[in-house]
Amino acid sequence: MKNDFLKYQAQTSPHPLGMKISHASGSYIYDTDGNTHLDFVAGVSACTLGHCHPEVVGAIKEQVEKYMHVMVYGEYAQSPATNYTKLLAENLPKPLEVTYLVNSGTEAIEGALKLARRFTGRSQIISAKSAYHGNTMGSLSLMDFEERKSVFRPLLPDIYHIRFNNEEDLDKITNKTACVILETIQGGAGFIVPKNDYLRKVKKRCTEMGALLILDEIQPGFGRTGKLFAFEHFNCTPDILVIGKGMASGLPVGAFTSSKKIMETLSENPKMGHITTFGGNPVIAASSLATLQVLLKTSLIEDTLKKEKLFKELLKHPRIKEIRGKGLMLALIMESAETANELVLRAKEEKLILFWLLFEKKAVRISPPLTISNTEIHEGCTTILKILNSLQTIVVN
């Protein structure tokens, strides 16, 4: 299977990890050779409730037997999408009340950018340095990493950048700005948490200038940081909220949410200002609804902060210089990029799944399912420490 994988499936890098998957359940992934791998990554923060959670699987099976696709988004009233967006609105602060369902996080970013430009009548978009919002043309335009952008130019015009957590740059937000788009917690940059009331200060400046604030919660959303959405930690409600990844416990999904006043501008002048064939797909909406219901009726969200504390208590080692992030969105900042790389690769050999971050080369991602047990945390952390101890005489700065 691996040879066919490399031959017929387009690759994102020259050297994929290439594990051959048999099945997955809970916090574990099983390969075709019969090995069991403890998952500390959750499909890069996508499998909120672990693999094949019974309530999610049950909701999917029930919906598949009714109908899977009947019409393009927005024409027919379908109970999975309707019930999901209603429950979501009931658990979001005002005025976040109307949700547009799409197929991925990056598509949701594209829709949010269009919405901001449509509502304000302005073109200027401000994003943060070291941000990652996706890889489609609009999302890619938001990056400031020229080596990733240059071969795809020309990209969207009128994009400017500010430094995350730097208040001096807020003067760059003016009456020409359509929107400021920020990750609530910067992901690829190394799980950077906002400080000193930064997000509220950005929102205040946006309001003064008539600009919209878009918060990208694609990764931290759905309980991963100890709140349903990370912005709740920072007392800053965005004008547009972008979500995805863990929303459907492993199925492809994205969405953007705003007020009715803002969102309705996409429905006229022109009509169908944003359209999608499979957005709001009933099977994926059923999975999203089941995921949200489980999060709301259990203690999983509040337990993430206890599990964060346990990780930080266990992962103390001279080669770990810092643990960034919040809840179960954590990054081990190692002494060097070489140590980080060795840890990820050695962990694979030890049947523990770790992964890198996009831009911060010294970082190792820890973003397990929210359902991970304390016993499993102990098991994985013991493996990490064992590997780091074995590297003492192998990896040099």
Secondary structure as UniProt FT lines:
FT   HELIX           2..8
FT   STRAND          21..26
FT   STRAND          28..31
FT   TURN            32..33
FT   STRAND          36..39
FT   HELIX           42..45
FT   TURN            48..49
FT   HELIX           54..64
FT   TURN            65..66
FT   TURN            73..75
FT   HELIX           79..90
FT   TURN            94..95
FT   STRAND          98..102
FT   HELIX           105..120
FT   STRAND          124..128
FT   TURN            129..130
FT   HELIX           137..141
FT   HELIX           146..149
FT   HELIX           150..152
FT   STRAND          159..162
FT   TURN            164..165
FT   HELIX           167..172
FT   TURN            175..176
FT   STRAND          177..183
FT   TURN            187..190
FT   TURN            196..197
FT   HELIX           198..209
FT   STRAND          212..216
FT   TURN            218..225
FT   HELIX           230..234
FT   STRAND          240..244
FT   HELIX           245..248
FT   STRAND          254..258
FT   HELIX           260..263
FT   HELIX           264..266
FT   TURN            279..280
FT   HELIX           282..297
FT   HELIX           300..314
FT   TURN            318..319
FT   STRAND          320..326
FT   TURN            327..328
FT   STRAND          329..334
FT   HELIX           337..349
FT   TURN            350..351
FT   STRAND          352..353
FT   STRAND          355..356
FT   TURN            361..362
FT   STRAND          363..366
FT   TURN            370..371
FT   HELIX           374..390
FT   TURN            391..394
//
